[in-house]
Amino acid sequence: MEFPHAFVLSPIALVTMLLCSTTAVATESPSLDTRRTEEIRQLIESVLADADTRSSLLETTLTGGWDGHFFLASSDGNFLLEAGAQMQVRYMHSFRDNSNADDSRGGFQNRRVKLTFEGHLIDPSLEYLVSVNVISTLSLSDGYIKKSFENGYSLRIGQFKPPFLREELLSSKRMLAVERSVVNDNAVWNQDRSLGVEVAYGNDDVHVNLMMHNGFNRDGMVAMNEDTEYAIAGRVEFLLAGTFKQFADAPSWRGEAFAALLGTAFNLEKDENGTTTGPEEKRLAWTADLTLEGDGSNFSVAILAQQSETNGSPDLHRYGVVVQGGTFITDNLEVFGRFEWGDLDMPGVSELSIITFGCNRYFSKHTLKWTTDIGFGLNEVDANWVQSNSAWLADAPGESGQIVLRSQIQLLF
């Protein structure tokens, strides 16, 4: 919608007073210097021109309204601000055997409440995004500036997720289950957010991202307080069929064409010399993933690995696998399943083995959806795998069979 024309009172009032003043001067003092009269008339013309310019600007520069987001934009397309919000409210319950605490524990949680402001300024090639988590205290999730160049190149600087795990890079607004897999969320592989600079290239067939950053899970860090000597992450995605846009969310809607995406990524980082407590650690992590979707069904598999080297200690070789898929049984009801396995290569730490089943009821795609799932721990869930936000708790030694029930409502606007 266009903003209404503004009535400018002050310039008109000033013009009226000046006209009266000029008339009075002419009446009372016919011999007054004509130069003074001419200066007053020039001032009147200047004020009228300024008022007309201001009214014209108010009429033409800004538009605003709702187009999937609340937005403000300039009529020439060089400025855009979109404001949005995300709310995820869930109930979670864990059932265990012979634990040292309550075997049955559950409750409600506001998992995510975020405000997002994004768009472009100066021209559409200069983009920005600021996302703030407003649970308990304000904290920055993402905050970056991105400049796109010709021929598919772009440069991004700020705080965002390094290009590594596809499951983590997929927005929490558009996931399949209530929460990402436990393997994905483990600190060994999870990149979360970091500060750095990223160079990217993309065309219709391939996307390449390379980022120098402060290290995995280093969001909000101060430069001189960093404990990472170097950290670099890279990811390449090959589009085998379909379009990249189809992989912006986990499900495949009925009627969509077949699409296939193959990805691989790495992250290499080393602790800062002389600033860490204990020996320095060097970590090389890599992943490969395949995603297929089309006409209401989706399937993905990801392999994760990490080699860790620490002076005076044996090298660690860690591995993980996540397989998941879903299909629509009606236009608005989707069922899904997931299997995950992980080995941390640590003495006394059991391998992780979890299977999860669930469903999504879409009332307005991701804008309003209800997700419910139930997970079964096939092995003992060790404390090194525990993720409180996913409801998985530590099992007693030698125990298995933990059950986790979760149900969540999501609202986006």
C-alpha positions in Angstrom: 0.0 0.0 0.0 1.1 3.6 -0.6 1.6 5.9 2.4 -0.9 8.8 2.2 0.1 12.3 1.1 1.3 14.4 4.0 -0.2 17.9 4.5 2.7 20.3 5.5 1.3 23.1 7.7 4.5 25.0 8.7 5.7 26.1 5.2 2.2 27.3 4.2 1.8 29.2 7.5 5.2 30.8 6.9 4.3 31.8 3.4 1.0 33.4 4.6 2.8 35.4 7.2 5.5 36.5 4.7 2.8 37.6 2.2 1.0 39.6 4.8 4.3 41.1 5.9 5.1 42.1 2.3 1.7 43.6 1.8 1.9 45.6 5.0 5.4 46.9 4.1 4.2 48.0 0.7 1.1 49.7 2.3 2.9 51.5 5.1 6.2 52.3 3.4 5.8 52.8 -0.4 9.4 54.1 -0.5 10.9 50.9 1.1 13.9 49.6 -0.8 12.6 47.3 -3.6 15.5 45.0 -3.1 14.2 43.9 0.3 10.9 43.1 -1.2 12.5 40.9 -3.9 14.5 39.0 -1.2 11.2 38.2 0.6 9.6 37.0 -2.6 12.6 34.7 -3.3 12.3 33.3 0.2 8.6 32.5 -0.4 9.5 30.7 -3.6 12.2 28.6 -1.8 9.8 27.6 1.0 7.1 26.5 -1.5 9.6 24.5 -3.5 10.9 22.7 -0.4 7.3 21.9 0.7 6.5 20.4 -2.7 9.7 18.3 -2.6 8.9 16.9 0.8 5.3 16.0 -0.2 6.6 14.3 -3.4 9.1 12.2 -1.4 6.4 11.1 1.0 4.2 10.0 -1.9 6.8 7.9 -3.8 9.6 6.5 -1.6 8.0 3.9 0.7 5.6 1.0 0.4 4.7 -1.5 3.0 2.3 -4.3 3.9 2.1 -8.1 4.1 3.5 -10.5 1.5 4.3 -13.6 3.6 6.2 -11.2 5.8 5.6 -7.7 7.2 7.7 -5.4 4.9 8.8 -1.9 4.1 10.3 -1.1 0.7 11.3 1.8 -1.5 9.5 2.2 -4.8 12.8 1.9 -6.7 13.6 -1.5 -5.2 16.8 -0.4 -3.6 15.6 -0.8 0.0 13.8 -3.7 1.7 13.1 -4.6 5.3 11.2 -7.8 6.1 10.3 -8.6 9.7 9.3 -12.0 10.9 9.0 -14.2 14.0 9.3 -17.9 14.9 7.7 -19.6 17.9 8.2 -23.3 18.9 6.4 -24.5 22.0 6.8 -28.2 22.9 6.1 -30.8 25.5 8.7 -33.5 26.0 8.9 -36.5 28.3 11.7 -39.1 28.9 11.1 -42.6 30.3 14.2 -44.4 31.7 15.0 -47.4 33.9 17.0 -47.5 37.2 18.4 -43.9 36.7 19.9 -42.0 39.7 17.2 -39.4 39.2 13.5 -39.5 38.3 12.9 -42.2 35.8 9.9 -40.3 34.3 10.6 -36.7 33.6 8.9 -34.2 31.4 7.5 -30.7 30.9 6.8 -27.8 28.5 9.4 -25.7 26.9 9.7 -22.6 24.6 12.4 -24.1 22.4 12.7 -21.2 20.0 11.3 -17.7 20.1 13.0 -15.5 17.5 12.6 -12.2 15.8 14.2 -11.8 12.4 14.9 -8.7 10.3 16.3 -9.1 6.8 16.4 -7.5 3.4 18.7 -5.3 1.3 19.9 -1.7 1.2 21.6 0.6 -1.4 20.7 -2.1 -4.0 19.4 -5.7 -4.0 22.9 -7.1 -4.2 23.7 -5.9 -0.6 21.8 -8.1 1.8 21.6 -8.2 5.6 20.0 -10.4 8.2 19.6 -10.0 12.0 18.0 -12.8 14.0 17.5 -12.4 17.8 16.5 -15.1 20.3 14.3 -13.5 22.9 14.0 -16.4 25.3 15.0 -15.3 28.9 17.5 -12.7 27.6 18.2 -11.2 24.2 20.9 -13.0 22.3 22.1 -12.8 18.7 21.5 -15.9 16.6 22.5 -14.7 13.1 23.9 -11.3 12.1 25.6 -10.8 8.8 26.1 -8.6 5.7 26.2 -10.3 2.3 27.3 -8.9 -1.0 26.5 -10.7 -4.3 28.5 -10.1 -7.4 28.1 -11.0 -11.0 28.7 -14.6 -12.3 27.3 -16.2 -9.1 29.9 -15.1 -6.6 29.1 -13.7 -3.1 30.9 -12.5 0.1 29.4 -12.8 3.5 30.7 -11.6 6.9 29.3 -11.8 10.4 27.8 -14.5 12.6 26.1 -17.5 10.9 26.5 -21.2 10.5 29.7 -22.5 8.9 29.1 -24.6 5.8 29.2 -28.1 7.1 26.3 -30.4 8.2 23.3 -30.2 5.9 20.9 -31.2 8.7 22.2 -28.2 10.8 22.2 -25.8 7.8 18.5 -26.6 7.2 16.5 -24.0 9.1 14.8 -25.1 12.3 11.6 -23.7 10.8 11.6 -26.4 8.1 12.8 -29.6 9.8 11.1 -33.0 9.6 11.1 -34.0 13.3 10.6 -32.0 16.5 14.4 -31.7 16.8 17.5 -32.5 14.8 19.2 -35.8 15.4 21.3 -36.4 18.5 24.3 -37.2 16.3 24.0 -33.9 14.5 23.7 -32.0 17.8 26.8 -33.6 19.4 29.7 -31.1 19.9 32.0 -33.4 17.9 30.3 -32.4 14.6 27.8 -29.6 15.3 29.0 -26.3 13.8 26.1 -24.2 15.3 27.2 -20.6 14.7 30.5 -18.8 14.4 32.0 -15.5 13.4 33.9 -15.2 10.2 34.0 -14.5 6.5 32.6 -16.7 3.7 33.2 -16.8 -0.1 30.6 -18.6 -2.1 29.9 -19.5 -5.7 26.7 -20.9 -7.1 25.0 -21.7 -10.4 22.2 -24.0 -11.5 24.2 -27.1 -11.0 26.7 -26.6 -8.1 27.1 -24.5 -4.9 30.5 -24.0 -3.3 31.1 -22.3 0.1 34.4 -21.6 1.9 34.6 -19.9 5.3 37.4 -18.8 7.6 35.9 -18.7 11.1 36.5 -18.6 14.9 35.8 -22.4 15.3 32.7 -24.5 15.8 30.2 -23.2 18.5 32.0 -19.9 18.8 29.1 -17.5 18.4 29.3 -14.2 20.2 33.0 -14.6 20.9 35.4 -11.6 21.3 38.3 -11.6 18.8 41.1 -11.3 21.4 39.4 -13.9 23.7 39.5 -16.6 21.0 41.0 -20.0 21.7 41.2 -21.1 18.0 44.5 -20.8 16.1 42.7 -21.4 12.8 39.5 -22.8 11.5 38.3 -23.3 8.0 35.2 -25.0 6.7 34.1 -25.8 3.1 31.1 -27.4 1.5 30.2 -28.4 -2.1 26.7 -29.4 -3.3 25.9 -31.0 -6.6 22.4 -30.8 -8.0 21.7 -34.1 -9.7 18.0 -33.4 -10.5 15.4 -30.7 -9.8 16.2 -27.3 -8.4 18.1 -26.0 -5.3 15.0 -24.3 -4.1 13.4 -27.7 -3.5 15.9 -28.4 -0.8 15.1 -25.3 1.3 13.0 -27.5 3.6 12.9 -31.2 4.6 9.6 -32.4 3.2 8.6 -32.8 -0.4 5.1 -31.5 -1.2 2.8 -33.5 -3.3 3.1 -32.6 -7.0 6.8 -31.6 -6.8 9.1 -33.0 -9.4 11.9 -35.5 -8.5 15.1 -33.8 -7.1 18.4 -35.1 -6.0 21.2 -33.4 -4.1 24.7 -34.7 -3.3 26.8 -32.8 -0.7 30.2 -33.1 0.9 32.0 -30.8 3.5 35.0 -30.5 5.8 36.1 -28.5 8.8 39.7 -28.2 9.9 40.6 -26.3 13.2 43.3 -26.2 15.8 43.3 -24.9 19.4 45.2 -21.6 20.0 48.8 -22.1 21.1 49.3 -21.3 24.8 45.7 -20.2 25.6 43.9 -23.4 26.2 43.9 -25.5 29.4 45.6 -28.8 28.6 47.1 -30.1 25.4 46.2 -28.4 22.1 43.8 -30.4 19.9 43.7 -30.5 16.1 40.4 -31.7 14.6 39.5 -32.7 11.0 35.8 -33.4 10.4 34.1 -34.4 7.2 30.7 -35.4 6.0 28.9 -36.6 2.9 25.2 -36.6 2.3 22.6 -37.5 -0.3 19.0 -36.1 -0.3 16.2 -37.3 -2.6 12.7 -36.0 -2.8 9.7 -35.7 -5.1 5.9 -35.9 -5.2 5.3 -36.0 -1.4 8.2 -38.2 -0.3 11.7 -37.5 0.9 14.8 -39.5 1.9 18.2 -38.5 3.1 21.4 -40.2 4.4 24.4 -38.5 6.0 27.8 -39.9 7.0 29.9 -38.0 9.6 33.5 -38.5 10.7 36.1 -36.7 12.7 39.8 -37.4 13.4 41.2 -35.7 16.6 44.9 -35.4 17.3 46.3 -34.4 20.7 49.9 -34.4 21.7 50.7 -37.3 24.1 47.3 -39.0 23.5 46.1 -41.6 21.0 44.2 -40.2 18.0 40.4 -40.5 18.1 38.4 -41.6 15.1 34.7 -40.8 15.5 31.8 -41.8 13.1 28.1 -41.2 12.8 25.2 -42.0 10.4 21.8 -40.4 10.1 19.1 -41.8 7.8 15.6 -40.3 7.7 12.7 -40.0 5.3 9.0 -39.1 5.2 5.9 -39.3 3.0 2.5 -37.6 2.9 -0.5 -39.9 3.5 -2.9 -37.0 2.9 -2.4 -33.5 1.5 -1.7 -32.2 5.0 -0.5 -35.2 7.0 3.1 -36.5 6.8 4.6 -39.5 8.5 8.4 -39.9 9.0 11.1 -42.1 10.5 14.7 -41.7 11.4 17.6 -43.9 12.5 20.9 -42.6 13.9 24.1 -44.3 15.0 27.2 -42.8 16.5 30.6 -43.9 17.9 32.7 -41.4 19.9 35.7 -43.7 20.1 36.0 -43.1 23.9 36.6 -45.9 26.4 33.5 -46.8 28.4 31.2 -44.7 26.2 28.5 -46.8 24.4 27.7 -46.4 20.8 24.5 -44.4 20.2 21.6 -46.1 18.5 18.2 -44.4 18.3 15.1 -44.9 16.1 12.4 -42.2 15.9 8.9 -42.2 14.3 6.5 -39.3 14.0 4.1 -37.2 12.0 3.5 -33.6 10.9 0.1 -32.0 10.5 0.4 -29.0 8.3 -2.3 -26.4 8.7 -0.5 -23.8 6.5 2.7 -25.6 5.5 5.5 -24.5 7.9 3.6 -21.3 9.0 1.5 -23.4 11.3 2.3 -27.0 11.9 2.0 -29.6 14.7 4.8 -32.2 15.0 4.7 -35.3 17.3 7.4 -38.0 17.5 8.5 -40.8 19.7 12.1 -42.1 20.0 13.5 -45.4 21.3 17.0 -45.8 22.6 18.3 -49.2 21.3 21.5 -48.8 23.3 22.5 -47.0 26.4 22.5 -43.2 26.0 25.7 -42.1 27.5 26.1 -38.7 29.1 28.4 -37.7 26.2 25.4 -37.9 23.9 22.9 -36.1 26.1 21.0 -33.2 24.6 18.6 -31.5 27.0 16.8 -29.6 24.2 16.0 -32.9 22.5 14.8 -34.5 25.8 17.3 -37.4 25.7 18.8 -37.9 29.2 21.7 -40.1 30.4 20.9 -43.7 31.1 22.2 -45.7 34.0 25.3 -47.8 33.1 24.2 -50.9 31.2 20.6 -49.7 30.8 18.9 -49.3 27.4 15.4 -48.8 26.1 14.9 -45.1 26.9 11.7 -43.7 25.4 11.3 -40.0 24.5 7.9 -38.5 23.6 7.8 -35.0 22.0 5.0 -32.8 20.6 5.4 -29.3 19.2 3.4 -26.4 17.7 5.2 -24.0 15.4 4.0 -20.6 14.3 5.8 -18.4 11.8 4.9 -14.8 10.8 
